[in-house]
Amino acid sequence: MNKKDFPLMFERSKEGRTSYSLPELDIPDFDLDADIESNYIRTTPADLPEVSELDIMRHYTGLSNRNYGVDSGFYPLGSCTMKYNPKMNEDVARFDGFSHIHPYQGTESVQGAMEMMYDLQSSLKEITGMHEVSLQSAAGAHGEWTALMMIRAFHEANGDMNRTNIIVPDSAHGTNPASATVAGFKAITVKTNEKGLVDLDDLKRVVDEKTAALMLTNPNTLGLFETEIIEMAEIIHEAGGKLYYDGANLNAIMGYARPGDMGFDAVHLNLHKTFTGPHGGGGPGSGPVGVSEELAAYLPKPLLTKKDEKYVFEYDRPSSIGRVKPYYGNFGINLRAYTYIRTMGAEGLKKASEYAVLNANYMMRKLQKEYDLPYDQHCKHEFVLSGKRQKKLGVRTLDIAKRLLDFGYHPPTIYFPLNVEEAMMVEPTETESKETLDAFIDSMLAIAKEVENNPERVQEAPHNTIVNRMDETLAARKPVLRYQK
């Protein structure tokens, strides 16, 4: 697409054309020279486009139509859980009683909002099997760091200053070792076995008196359930460490299994993923943290509690790691998650997990005909394919992802997890219909045939997007960050 197909604002400009009228000034005149320094006074007209209101509307509407989101198409990003955001959530988040309150209001005047947050905490405790929950953390990685700081505080309170290691599987989310490092720990890798699960022998090898915790998500990043989770918990706990649950993949087990029942001591949840808050564009997210009774004293303060039939913020918590975010979390995202939980109910959340798992297994079995499946077993909410077969023909996973754009789809997550060569990680979520899944499957199978019969077509993709394939090295090193006439 070029400028004549979609002219930008300056290309639409015509001298003398305007789209606004300003009212007469209703303040006293003042002397520019006396009130404003001369170097701040413009002496020539601003070089702005001269356009009509209609042109402006079409310009920005056209830009919005270039965006891709879950409302406009299928978003199979593995590990991200890009499920549909129900519009009822948005309606509730805009209720005046919620949207017009101020964080500095006294608690007496916001009891309704505090009741909502308290109920949400209670629901998340039930869903995860944790003793206590704080909504304060702003996003998933922030929740990871918060929980790790609590684990660190626990060990230090017990005089165990030598616990400096956090064990992380080689298939883990990249935020896990990063959060461990930011929290002052050293990340230690545990290997995946031939089944795609944590290797218990290797776990026993790396666990020692320096182990502070094992960070794990279950099902794991390959979309496989860690069937030996009880044994792992025993290994870590016998060594004096804690078990931390990365809640990124909770969408696979809601209503069927709880991290607390598996032996986890701490958990973070991604409300903007599992519980349908808007996801992407830099946020906002929400990453509540749940903990066992043993860690509850270290939760961030203030903690929202209920006393004498009133909701209060409890500040008198001497063992707390302190405040980790201004105010009390991202209220609007918490409210959307609360609305989702209340409208779904316990059975609805369980059904969501059922359909997420069903959809993922359906797609996986259809696609393994043309793509390698490194771990051939039932998956949970997501699965990982490999493009090794296509790579032998000169086409890489990146090329397949680019070609998918021509079919109108956002690509799945690629080259992750790192322990799968030419990885493609697909998560359909429960909200997509069979017709949508079949259409995506047909596109992936068509691309596989193209790789065999016309690989250049895939290698040069995308062909019909607004911007074709870029020089990614040049784009990274010399990005064009502003419009130039």
TIRO-852344 format. One record per residue (C-alpha): residue number from 1; residue in one letter; x negated, y negated, z. Coordinates in steps of 0.05 Angstrom, whole numbers. Each point is the difference from the previous one (the first is absolute). Example, Ala and Ser with C-alpha at 12.3 -4.5 7.8 and 13.67 -1.06 7.14 Angstrom:
BEGIN
<r k="1" r="A" east="-246" north="90" up="156"/>
<r k="2" r="S" east="-27" north="-69" up="-13"/>
//
This chain:
BEGIN
<r k="1" r="M" east="0" north="0" up="0"/>
<r k="2" r="N" east="-26" north="-69" up="-17"/>
<r k="3" r="K" east="20" north="-72" up="16"/>
<r k="4" r="K" east="51" north="-6" up="-55"/>
<r k="5" r="D" east="36" north="62" up="28"/>
<r k="6" r="F" east="2" north="-29" up="70"/>
<r k="7" r="P" east="-23" north="-72" up="0"/>
<r k="8" r="L" east="-28" north="-25" up="66"/>
<r k="9" r="M" east="21" north="-65" up="31"/>
<r k="10" r="F" east="-51" north="-44" up="-37"/>
<r k="11" r="E" east="19" north="33" up="-67"/>
<r k="12" r="R" east="73" north="-19" up="13"/>
<r k="13" r="S" east="-18" north="-72" up="15"/>
<r k="14" r="K" east="29" north="-56" up="-44"/>
<r k="15" r="E" east="-16" north="-73" up="13"/>
<r k="16" r="G" east="56" north="-37" up="34"/>
<r k="17" r="R" east="39" north="62" up="20"/>
<r k="18" r="T" east="19" north="3" up="74"/>
<r k="19" r="S" east="39" north="45" up="46"/>
<r k="20" r="Y" east="11" north="-42" up="62"/>
<r k="21" r="S" east="23" north="-68" up="24"/>
<r k="22" r="L" east="-21" north="-29" up="67"/>
<r k="23" r="P" east="45" north="-44" up="43"/>
<r k="24" r="E" east="-19" north="-71" up="16"/>
<r k="25" r="L" east="-48" north="-8" up="59"/>
<r k="26" r="D" east="37" north="-10" up="65"/>
<r k="27" r="I" east="-61" north="-21" up="41"/>
<r k="28" r="P" east="-32" north="-69" up="4"/>
<r k="29" r="D" east="-53" north="-17" up="-52"/>
<r k="30" r="F" east="-71" north="4" up="22"/>
<r k="31" r="D" east="-67" north="-24" up="-26"/>
<r k="32" r="L" east="-38" north="58" up="-32"/>
<r k="33" r="D" east="-66" north="-36" up="6"/>
<r k="34" r="A" east="10" north="-14" up="73"/>
<r k="35" r="D" east="28" north="67" up="22"/>
<r k="36" r="I" east="-37" north="51" up="-43"/>
<r k="37" r="E" east="-75" north="5" up="-15"/>
<r k="38" r="S" east="-15" north="-17" up="-72"/>
<r k="39" r="N" east="-32" north="68" up="-15"/>
<r k="40" r="Y" east="67" north="33" up="15"/>
<r k="41" r="I" east="40" north="-43" up="-48"/>
<r k="42" r="R" east="11" north="29" up="-70"/>
<r k="43" r="T" east="-16" north="-49" up="-56"/>
<r k="44" r="T" east="21" north="44" up="-58"/>
<r k="45" r="P" east="62" north="43" up="-8"/>
<r k="46" r="A" east="-6" north="73" up="22"/>
<r k="47" r="D" east="-11" north="48" up="-58"/>
<r k="48" r="L" east="65" north="38" up="10"/>
<r k="49" r="P" east="44" north="34" up="-52"/>
<r k="50" r="E" east="61" north="-38" up="-22"/>
<r k="51" r="V" east="57" north="51" up="-4"/>
<r k="52" r="S" east="75" north="5" up="9"/>
<r k="53" r="E" east="34" north="35" up="58"/>
<r k="54" r="L" east="21" north="56" up="-47"/>
<r k="55" r="D" east="-72" north="11" up="-22"/>
<r k="56" r="I" east="-22" north="3" up="73"/>
<r k="57" r="M" east="54" north="51" up="17"/>
<r k="58" r="R" east="-18" north="44" up="-60"/>
<r k="59" r="H" east="-74" north="-6" up="16"/>
<r k="60" r="Y" east="6" north="25" up="72"/>
<r k="61" r="T" east="53" north="51" up="-16"/>
<r k="62" r="G" east="-46" north="27" up="-55"/>
<r k="63" r="L" east="-57" north="5" up="50"/>
<r k="64" r="S" east="45" north="37" up="49"/>
<r k="65" r="N" east="19" north="50" up="-54"/>
<r k="66" r="R" east="-73" north="17" up="-8"/>
<r k="67" r="N" east="-3" north="26" up="71"/>
<r k="68" r="Y" east="10" north="74" up="14"/>
<r k="69" r="G" east="34" north="21" up="64"/>
<r k="70" r="V" east="41" north="56" up="30"/>
<r k="71" r="D" east="64" north="-38" up="-20"/>
<r k="72" r="S" east="-22" north="2" up="-73"/>
<r k="73" r="G" east="-30" north="69" up="-8"/>
<r k="74" r="F" east="-29" north="64" up="29"/>
<r k="75" r="Y" east="-59" north="-11" up="45"/>
<r k="76" r="P" east="-36" north="67" up="12"/>
<r k="77" r="L" east="-59" north="-27" up="41"/>
<r k="78" r="G" east="-24" north="59" up="42"/>
<r k="79" r="S" east="-11" north="-15" up="73"/>
<r k="80" r="C" east="37" north="-66" up="-6"/>
<r k="81" r="T" east="73" north="24" up="6"/>
<r k="82" r="M" east="28" north="-52" up="-47"/>
<r k="83" r="K" east="73" north="17" up="13"/>
<r k="84" r="Y" east="59" north="-44" up="-17"/>
<r k="85" r="N" east="15" north="-57" up="49"/>
<r k="86" r="P" east="75" north="1" up="14"/>
<r k="87" r="K" east="31" north="-68" up="-9"/>
<r k="88" r="M" east="41" north="9" up="63"/>
<r k="89" r="N" east="-66" north="-9" up="37"/>
<r k="90" r="E" east="-10" north="-66" up="-34"/>
<r k="91" r="D" east="70" north="-24" up="17"/>
<r k="92" r="V" east="-9" north="16" up="74"/>
<r k="93" r="A" east="-69" north="-33" up="1"/>
<r k="94" r="R" east="34" north="-64" up="-25"/>
<r k="95" r="F" east="53" north="-3" up="54"/>
<r k="96" r="D" east="-3" north="-69" up="31"/>
<r k="97" r="G" east="-8" north="28" up="70"/>
<r k="98" r="F" east="-64" north="34" up="-22"/>
<r k="99" r="S" east="-29" north="-44" up="-55"/>
<r k="100" r="H" east="11" north="-67" up="36"/>
<r k="101" r="I" east="-30" north="17" up="68"/>
<r k="102" r="H" east="-68" north="-27" up="20"/>
<r k="103" r="P" east="-57" north="39" up="32"/>
<r k="104" r="Y" east="-7" north="-53" up="55"/>
<r k="105" r="Q" east="72" north="6" up="22"/>
<r k="106" r="G" east="10" north="23" up="72"/>
<r k="107" r="T" east="17" north="73" up="8"/>
<r k="108" r="E" east="69" north="-17" up="28"/>
<r k="109" r="S" east="21" north="-28" up="-68"/>
<r k="110" r="V" east="-26" north="59" up="-42"/>
<r k="111" r="Q" east="26" north="60" up="38"/>
<r k="112" r="G" east="33" north="27" up="-63"/>
<r k="113" r="A" east="-65" north="1" up="-38"/>
<r k="114" r="M" east="-37" north="30" up="59"/>
<r k="115" r="E" east="54" north="54" up="6"/>
<r k="116" r="M" east="-11" north="18" up="-73"/>
<r k="117" r="M" east="-75" north="6" up="11"/>
<r k="118" r="Y" east="10" north="41" up="63"/>
<r k="119" r="D" east="47" north="47" up="-36"/>
<r k="120" r="L" east="-49" north="6" up="-57"/>
<r k="121" r="Q" east="-55" north="19" up="49"/>
<r k="122" r="S" east="46" north="52" up="30"/>
<r k="123" r="S" east="16" north="29" up="-69"/>
<r k="124" r="L" east="-74" north="4" up="-19"/>
<r k="125" r="K" east="-16" north="34" up="66"/>
<r k="126" r="E" east="52" north="53" up="-16"/>
<r k="127" r="I" east="-23" north="9" up="-72"/>
<r k="128" r="T" east="-74" north="7" up="19"/>
<r k="129" r="G" east="5" north="34" up="68"/>
<r k="130" r="M" east="-41" north="-55" up="32"/>
<r k="131" r="H" east="8" north="-26" up="71"/>
<r k="132" r="E" east="-2" north="-75" up="-16"/>
<r k="133" r="V" east="-2" north="-44" up="-63"/>
<r k="134" r="S" east="-24" north="-70" up="-14"/>
<r k="135" r="L" east="24" north="-38" up="-62"/>
<r k="136" r="Q" east="-55" north="-51" up="2"/>
<r k="137" r="S" east="-49" north="26" up="-53"/>
<r k="138" r="A" east="8" north="-35" up="-67"/>
<r k="139" r="A" east="-14" north="58" up="-48"/>
<r k="140" r="G" east="-25" north="71" up="-5"/>
<r k="141" r="A" east="-75" north="-13" up="4"/>
<r k="142" r="H" east="13" north="-50" up="56"/>
<r k="143" r="G" east="38" north="55" up="36"/>
<r k="144" r="E" east="-59" north="47" up="-10"/>
<r k="145" r="W" east="-48" north="-50" up="31"/>
<r k="146" r="T" east="47" north="-15" up="57"/>
<r k="147" r="A" east="8" north="73" up="18"/>
<r k="148" r="L" east="-75" north="12" up="-4"/>
<r k="149" r="M" east="-13" north="-60" up="46"/>
<r k="150" r="M" east="48" north="32" up="49"/>
<r k="151" r="I" east="-37" north="66" up="-4"/>
<r k="152" r="R" east="-65" north="-36" up="11"/>
<r k="153" r="A" east="29" north="-36" up="60"/>
<r k="154" r="F" east="24" north="67" up="28"/>
<r k="155" r="H" east="-69" north="31" up="-4"/>
<r k="156" r="E" east="-34" north="-61" up="29"/>
<r k="157" r="A" east="50" north="-2" up="58"/>
<r k="158" r="N" east="-20" north="71" up="15"/>
<r k="159" r="G" east="-74" north="-18" up="-1"/>
<r k="160" r="D" east="-10" north="40" up="-64"/>
<r k="161" r="M" east="-42" north="-51" up="-37"/>
<r k="162" r="N" east="-35" north="50" up="-45"/>
<r k="163" r="R" east="60" north="16" up="-44"/>
<r k="164" r="T" east="-20" north="-37" up="-63"/>
<r k="165" r="N" east="23" north="46" up="-56"/>
<r k="166" r="I" east="65" north="3" up="-38"/>
<r k="167" r="I" east="10" north="63" up="-43"/>
<r k="168" r="V" east="33" north="-12" up="-67"/>
<r k="169" r="P" east="17" north="52" up="-54"/>
<r k="170" r="D" east="-34" north="-8" up="-67"/>
<r k="171" r="S" east="69" north="-8" up="-32"/>
<r k="172" r="A" east="21" north="-56" up="47"/>
<r k="173" r="H" east="26" north="-69" up="-18"/>
<r k="174" r="G" east="-57" north="-49" up="-8"/>
<r k="175" r="T" east="29" north="-43" up="56"/>
<r k="176" r="N" east="-16" north="55" up="51"/>
<r k="177" r="P" east="-76" north="-5" up="0"/>
<r k="178" r="A" east="6" north="-75" up="-10"/>
<r k="179" r="S" east="44" north="-8" up="61"/>
<r k="180" r="A" east="-46" north="44" up="41"/>
<r k="181" r="T" east="-59" north="-43" up="-19"/>
<r k="182" r="V" east="35" north="-65" up="16"/>
<r k="183" r="A" east="21" north="28" up="67"/>
<r k="184" r="G" east="-74" north="12" up="16"/>
<r k="185" r="F" east="-3" north="75" up="-14"/>
<r k="186" r="K" east="-40" north="43" up="-48"/>
<r k="187" r="A" east="40" north="40" up="-52"/>
<r k="188" r="I" east="-18" north="74" up="-5"/>
<r k="189" r="T" east="26" north="40" up="-59"/>
<r k="190" r="V" east="32" north="69" up="7"/>
<r k="191" r="K" east="6" north="42" up="-63"/>
<r k="192" r="T" east="61" north="27" up="-36"/>
<r k="193" r="N" east="3" north="75" up="-11"/>
<r k="194" r="E" east="20" north="38" up="-63"/>
<r k="195" r="K" east="74" north="-8" up="19"/>
<r k="196" r="G" east="-4" north="-75" up="3"/>
<r k="197" r="L" east="5" north="-1" up="76"/>
<r k="198" r="V" east="-48" north="-21" up="55"/>
<r k="199" r="D" east="-55" north="52" up="6"/>
<r k="200" r="L" east="5" north="23" up="73"/>
<r k="201" r="D" east="-71" north="28" up="1"/>
<r k="202" r="D" east="-27" north="-67" up="-24"/>
<r k="203" r="L" east="44" north="-36" up="50"/>
<r k="204" r="K" east="-30" north="41" up="57"/>
<r k="205" r="R" east="-69" north="-17" up="-28"/>
<r k="206" r="V" east="10" north="-75" up="2"/>
<r k="207" r="V" east="37" north="-5" up="66"/>
<r k="208" r="D" east="-44" north="-15" up="60"/>
<r k="209" r="E" east="-5" north="-43" up="62"/>
<r k="210" r="K" east="-2" north="-62" up="-44"/>
<r k="211" r="T" east="68" north="13" up="-31"/>
<r k="212" r="A" east="51" north="-54" up="16"/>
<r k="213" r="A" east="55" north="23" up="-47"/>
<r k="214" r="L" east="20" north="36" up="-63"/>
<r k="215" r="M" east="39" north="-43" up="-50"/>
<r k="216" r="L" east="47" north="41" up="-41"/>
<r k="217" r="T" east="64" north="-4" up="-40"/>
<r k="218" r="N" east="46" north="59" up="-6"/>
<r k="219" r="P" east="17" north="17" up="-54"/>
<r k="220" r="N" east="-68" north="-20" up="-23"/>
<r k="221" r="T" east="-21" north="-44" up="-58"/>
<r k="222" r="L" east="4" north="59" up="-48"/>
<r k="223" r="G" east="73" north="6" up="19"/>
<r k="224" r="L" east="-11" north="65" up="38"/>
<r k="225" r="F" east="23" north="16" up="71"/>
<r k="226" r="E" east="-55" north="14" up="49"/>
<r k="227" r="T" east="25" north="67" up="25"/>
<r k="228" r="E" east="-55" north="6" up="53"/>
<r k="229" r="I" east="16" north="-67" up="32"/>
<r k="230" r="I" east="11" north="31" up="69"/>
<r k="231" r="E" east="-68" north="33" up="-2"/>
<r k="232" r="M" east="-32" north="-66" up="-21"/>
<r k="233" r="A" east="34" north="-36" up="58"/>
<r k="234" r="E" east="-28" north="52" up="48"/>
<r k="235" r="I" east="-70" north="-7" up="-28"/>
<r k="236" r="I" east="1" north="-76" up="7"/>
<r k="237" r="H" east="33" north="-1" up="69"/>
<r k="238" r="E" east="-46" north="53" up="29"/>
<r k="239" r="A" east="-58" north="-44" up="-22"/>
<r k="240" r="G" east="31" north="-60" up="36"/>
<r k="241" r="G" east="21" north="-37" up="-63"/>
<r k="242" r="K" east="67" north="-27" up="-24"/>
<r k="243" r="L" east="41" north="18" up="-62"/>
<r k="244" r="Y" east="23" north="-59" up="-42"/>
<r k="245" r="Y" east="56" north="5" up="-52"/>
<r k="246" r="D" east="-3" north="-43" up="-62"/>
<r k="247" r="G" east="74" north="-9" up="-14"/>
<r k="248" r="A" east="-7" north="-14" up="-75"/>
<r k="249" r="N" east="30" north="67" up="-18"/>
<r k="250" r="L" east="56" north="3" up="51"/>
<r k="251" r="N" east="51" north="-2" up="-57"/>
<r k="252" r="A" east="-11" north="74" up="-10"/>
<r k="253" r="I" east="18" north="24" up="70"/>
<r k="254" r="M" east="52" north="-48" up="30"/>
<r k="255" r="G" east="50" north="41" up="39"/>
<r k="256" r="Y" east="-40" north="64" up="-9"/>
<r k="257" r="A" east="-63" north="-11" up="40"/>
<r k="258" r="R" east="-28" north="-52" up="48"/>
<r k="259" r="P" east="-72" north="-20" up="9"/>
<r k="260" r="G" east="9" north="1" up="76"/>
<r k="261" r="D" east="21" north="73" up="-4"/>
<r k="262" r="M" east="-62" north="17" up="-41"/>
<r k="263" r="G" east="-46" north="-26" up="55"/>
<r k="264" r="F" east="-14" north="-71" up="-25"/>
<r k="265" r="D" east="-15" north="-52" up="53"/>
<r k="266" r="A" east="9" north="-62" up="-44"/>
<r k="267" r="V" east="35" north="-16" up="-65"/>
<r k="268" r="H" east="11" north="-60" up="-45"/>
<r k="269" r="L" east="59" north="-5" up="-48"/>
<r k="270" r="N" east="7" north="-39" up="-65"/>
<r k="271" r="L" east="69" north="-31" up="4"/>
<r k="272" r="H" east="-10" north="-31" up="-68"/>
<r k="273" r="K" east="-8" north="70" up="-29"/>
<r k="274" r="T" east="38" north="54" up="37"/>
<r k="275" r="F" east="56" north="-47" up="23"/>
<r k="276" r="T" east="12" north="-39" up="-65"/>
<r k="277" r="G" east="-29" north="-69" up="15"/>
<r k="278" r="P" east="-25" north="-36" up="-62"/>
<r k="279" r="H" east="-68" north="27" up="-19"/>
<r k="280" r="G" east="-54" north="-32" up="-42"/>
<r k="281" r="G" east="-23" north="-70" up="-20"/>
<r k="282" r="G" east="-43" north="-6" up="62"/>
<r k="283" r="G" east="55" north="10" up="52"/>
<r k="284" r="P" east="28" north="-11" up="49"/>
<r k="285" r="G" east="-4" north="69" up="29"/>
<r k="286" r="S" east="13" north="28" up="68"/>
<r k="287" r="G" east="-41" north="53" up="37"/>
<r k="288" r="P" east="31" north="17" up="67"/>
<r k="289" r="V" east="-43" north="42" up="47"/>
<r k="290" r="G" east="27" north="57" up="43"/>
<r k="291" r="V" east="-40" north="33" up="55"/>
<r k="292" r="S" east="3" north="56" up="51"/>
<r k="293" r="E" east="13" north="-15" up="74"/>
<r k="294" r="E" east="-74" north="4" up="13"/>
<r k="295" r="L" east="-15" north="-58" up="-47"/>
<r k="296" r="A" east="62" north="-43" up="14"/>
<r k="297" r="A" east="-36" north="-46" up="49"/>
<r k="298" r="Y" east="-46" north="-24" up="-56"/>
<r k="299" r="L" east="54" north="-23" up="-49"/>
<r k="300" r="P" east="-5" north="-71" up="-26"/>
<r k="301" r="K" east="35" north="-52" up="43"/>
<r k="302" r="P" east="52" north="-25" up="7"/>
<r k="303" r="L" east="40" north="64" up="-3"/>
<r k="304" r="L" east="75" north="-7" up="-12"/>
<r k="305" r="T" east="38" north="34" up="56"/>
<r k="306" r="K" east="69" north="0" up="32"/>
<r k="307" r="K" east="10" north="-21" up="73"/>
<r k="308" r="D" east="66" north="-13" up="36"/>
<r k="309" r="E" east="39" north="5" up="-65"/>
<r k="310" r="K" east="-43" north="-54" up="-32"/>
<r k="311" r="Y" east="-56" north="5" up="-52"/>
<r k="312" r="V" east="-66" north="-30" up="21"/>
<r k="313" r="F" east="-72" north="-5" up="-23"/>
<r k="314" r="E" east="-45" north="32" up="52"/>
<r k="315" r="Y" east="-67" north="-35" up="6"/>
<r k="316" r="D" east="-24" north="29" up="66"/>
<r k="317" r="R" east="-39" north="58" up="-31"/>
<r k="318" r="P" east="-71" north="-1" up="28"/>
<r k="319" r="S" east="-25" north="58" up="-42"/>
<r k="320" r="S" east="28" north="-26" up="-66"/>
<r k="321" r="I" east="-47" north="-11" up="-58"/>
<r k="322" r="G" east="33" north="-69" up="-6"/>
<r k="323" r="R" east="40" north="-32" up="-55"/>
<r k="324" r="V" east="-17" north="23" up="-70"/>
<r k="325" r="K" east="48" north="-46" up="-39"/>
<r k="326" r="P" east="35" north="-66" up="13"/>
<r k="327" r="Y" east="72" north="7" up="25"/>
<r k="328" r="Y" east="27" north="70" up="-4"/>
<r k="329" r="G" east="-14" north="32" up="-67"/>
<r k="330" r="N" east="30" north="-14" up="-69"/>
<r k="331" r="F" east="72" north="-8" up="23"/>
<r k="332" r="G" east="32" north="0" up="-68"/>
<r k="333" r="I" east="-31" north="66" up="-21"/>
<r k="334" r="N" east="16" north="31" up="68"/>
<r k="335" r="L" east="72" north="-22" up="-10"/>
<r k="336" r="R" east="4" north="32" up="-69"/>
<r k="337" r="A" east="-27" north="65" up="28"/>
<r k="338" r="Y" east="51" north="-2" up="57"/>
<r k="339" r="T" east="56" north="-10" up="-51"/>
<r k="340" r="Y" east="-25" north="59" up="-40"/>
<r k="341" r="I" east="-3" north="46" up="60"/>
<r k="342" r="R" east="69" north="-20" up="24"/>
<r k="343" r="T" east="32" north="9" up="-68"/>
<r k="344" r="M" east="-34" north="66" up="-13"/>
<r k="345" r="G" east="8" north="31" up="68"/>
<r k="346" r="A" east="-38" north="62" up="23"/>
<r k="347" r="E" east="29" north="45" up="-54"/>
<r k="348" r="G" east="-13" north="-52" up="-54"/>
<r k="349" r="L" east="-73" north="-6" up="19"/>
<r k="350" r="K" east="-6" north="76" up="-2"/>
<r k="351" r="K" east="32" north="1" up="-69"/>
<r k="352" r="A" east="-49" north="-53" up="-24"/>
<r k="353" r="S" east="-57" north="46" up="18"/>
<r k="354" r="E" east="34" north="59" up="-34"/>
<r k="355" r="Y" east="9" north="-36" up="-66"/>
<r k="356" r="A" east="-70" north="-30" up="2"/>
<r k="357" r="V" east="-29" north="70" up="7"/>
<r k="358" r="L" east="47" north="29" up="-53"/>
<r k="359" r="N" east="-16" north="-55" up="-50"/>
<r k="360" r="A" east="-75" north="8" up="9"/>
<r k="361" r="N" east="1" north="75" up="-8"/>
<r k="362" r="Y" east="44" north="-5" up="-61"/>
<r k="363" r="M" east="-47" north="-48" up="-35"/>
<r k="364" r="M" east="-62" north="37" up="21"/>
<r k="365" r="R" east="24" north="66" up="-30"/>
<r k="366" r="K" east="21" north="-34" up="-65"/>
<r k="367" r="L" east="-66" north="-36" up="-8"/>
<r k="368" r="Q" east="-47" north="56" up="18"/>
<r k="369" r="K" east="13" north="29" up="-70"/>
<r k="370" r="E" east="-44" north="-54" up="-31"/>
<r k="371" r="Y" east="-42" north="-26" up="59"/>
<r k="372" r="D" east="-44" north="36" up="49"/>
<r k="373" r="L" east="28" north="12" up="69"/>
<r k="374" r="P" east="-59" north="6" up="48"/>
<r k="375" r="Y" east="41" north="28" up="58"/>
<r k="376" r="D" east="54" north="46" up="-27"/>
<r k="377" r="Q" east="50" north="2" up="57"/>
<r k="378" r="H" east="64" north="-34" up="22"/>
<r k="379" r="C" east="-12" north="-73" up="14"/>
<r k="380" r="K" east="38" north="-48" up="44"/>
<r k="381" r="H" east="18" north="-71" up="-23"/>
<r k="382" r="E" east="-58" north="-8" up="-49"/>
<r k="383" r="F" east="-49" north="41" up="-41"/>
<r k="384" r="V" east="-67" north="-9" up="-33"/>
<r k="385" r="L" east="-16" north="20" up="-72"/>
<r k="386" r="S" east="-67" north="0" up="-34"/>
<r k="387" r="G" east="-16" north="-25" up="-69"/>
<r k="388" r="K" east="-61" north="45" up="-8"/>
<r k="389" r="R" east="32" north="36" up="-59"/>
<r k="390" r="Q" east="10" north="-66" up="-36"/>
<r k="391" r="K" east="-69" north="-25" up="19"/>
<r k="392" r="K" east="-30" north="57" up="-40"/>
<r k="393" r="L" east="34" north="-29" up="-61"/>
<r k="394" r="G" east="-28" north="-69" up="13"/>
<r k="395" r="V" east="60" north="-30" up="35"/>
<r k="396" r="R" east="-6" north="-21" up="73"/>
<r k="397" r="T" east="53" north="-10" up="53"/>
<r k="398" r="L" east="-7" north="-75" up="-8"/>
<r k="399" r="D" east="20" north="7" up="-74"/>
<r k="400" r="I" east="61" north="41" up="19"/>
<r k="401" r="A" east="21" north="-53" up="50"/>
<r k="402" r="K" east="-8" north="-55" up="-53"/>
<r k="403" r="R" east="41" north="40" up="-50"/>
<r k="404" r="L" east="56" north="8" up="50"/>
<r k="405" r="L" east="9" north="-76" up="-3"/>
<r k="406" r="D" east="21" north="8" up="-72"/>
<r k="407" r="F" east="55" north="47" up="22"/>
<r k="408" r="G" east="26" north="-53" up="48"/>
<r k="409" r="Y" east="-25" north="30" up="65"/>
<r k="410" r="H" east="-46" north="-23" up="55"/>
<r k="411" r="P" east="-56" north="52" up="4"/>
<r k="412" r="P" east="-8" north="45" up="61"/>
<r k="413" r="T" east="-59" north="-9" up="47"/>
<r k="414" r="I" east="-64" north="21" up="-35"/>
<r k="415" r="Y" east="-69" north="23" up="23"/>
<r k="416" r="F" east="27" north="12" up="69"/>
<r k="417" r="P" east="-9" north="40" up="43"/>
<r k="418" r="L" east="-74" north="0" up="-14"/>
<r k="419" r="N" east="-10" north="75" up="8"/>
<r k="420" r="V" east="41" north="15" up="-63"/>
<r k="421" r="E" east="-34" north="-12" up="-67"/>
<r k="422" r="E" east="40" north="-45" up="-47"/>
<r k="423" r="A" east="55" north="-3" up="51"/>
<r k="424" r="M" east="72" north="-23" up="-14"/>
<r k="425" r="M" east="42" north="-6" up="62"/>
<r k="426" r="V" east="75" north="-1" up="-11"/>
<r k="427" r="E" east="55" north="-16" up="51"/>
<r k="428" r="P" east="70" north="-4" up="-29"/>
<r k="429" r="T" east="36" north="-15" up="67"/>
<r k="430" r="E" east="71" north="22" up="14"/>
<r k="431" r="T" east="34" north="-59" up="-32"/>
<r k="432" r="E" east="-13" north="20" up="-73"/>
<r k="433" r="S" east="51" north="39" up="-41"/>
<r k="434" r="K" east="-15" north="64" up="-38"/>
<r k="435" r="E" east="9" north="-38" up="-65"/>
<r k="436" r="T" east="-55" north="-49" up="20"/>
<r k="437" r="L" east="-46" north="56" up="21"/>
<r k="438" r="D" east="13" north="37" up="-66"/>
<r k="439" r="A" east="-15" north="-62" up="-41"/>
<r k="440" r="F" east="-66" north="-11" up="36"/>
<r k="441" r="I" east="-18" north="74" up="-7"/>
<r k="442" r="D" east="15" north="-3" up="-75"/>
<r k="443" r="S" east="-46" north="-61" up="-6"/>
<r k="444" r="M" east="-57" north="35" up="36"/>
<r k="445" r="L" east="8" north="62" up="-42"/>
<r k="446" r="A" east="2" north="-42" up="-64"/>
<r k="447" r="I" east="-65" north="-34" up="21"/>
<r k="448" r="A" east="-32" north="68" up="12"/>
<r k="449" r="K" east="18" north="20" up="-71"/>
<r k="450" r="E" east="-28" north="-65" up="-26"/>
<r k="451" r="V" east="-66" north="15" up="35"/>
<r k="452" r="E" east="-4" north="64" up="-40"/>
<r k="453" r="N" east="22" north="-28" up="-67"/>
<r k="454" r="N" east="-17" north="-74" up="0"/>
<r k="455" r="P" east="-46" north="-16" up="58"/>
<r k="456" r="E" east="-19" north="-69" up="-28"/>
<r k="457" r="R" east="72" north="-22" up="10"/>
<r k="458" r="V" east="-7" north="13" up="74"/>
<r k="459" r="Q" east="-71" north="-26" up="6"/>
<r k="460" r="E" east="20" north="-67" up="-29"/>
<r k="461" r="A" east="65" north="-8" up="40"/>
<r k="462" r="P" east="39" north="-40" up="19"/>
<r k="463" r="H" east="26" north="-24" up="-67"/>
<r k="464" r="N" east="65" north="-37" up="13"/>
<r k="465" r="T" east="-11" north="-35" up="66"/>
<r k="466" r="I" east="-7" north="-76" up="8"/>
<r k="467" r="V" east="-75" north="9" up="11"/>
<r k="468" r="N" east="-36" north="58" up="-33"/>
<r k="469" r="R" east="-59" north="37" up="28"/>
<r k="470" r="M" east="-49" north="-48" up="31"/>
<r k="471" r="D" east="-75" north="2" up="11"/>
<r k="472" r="E" east="7" north="18" up="73"/>
<r k="473" r="T" east="-73" north="-14" up="17"/>
<r k="474" r="L" east="6" north="-70" up="-30"/>
<r k="475" r="A" east="67" north="-11" up="34"/>
<r k="476" r="A" east="-30" north="18" up="67"/>
<r k="477" r="R" east="-63" north="-41" up="-8"/>
<r k="478" r="K" east="27" north="-60" up="-37"/>
<r k="479" r="P" east="74" north="-5" up="14"/>
<r k="480" r="V" east="42" north="-55" up="-32"/>
<r k="481" r="L" east="38" north="-28" up="59"/>
<r k="482" r="R" east="34" north="-61" up="-29"/>
<r k="483" r="Y" east="35" north="-21" up="-64"/>
<r k="484" r="Q" east="-43" north="-36" up="-51"/>
<r k="485" r="K" east="32" north="-38" up="-57"/>
//
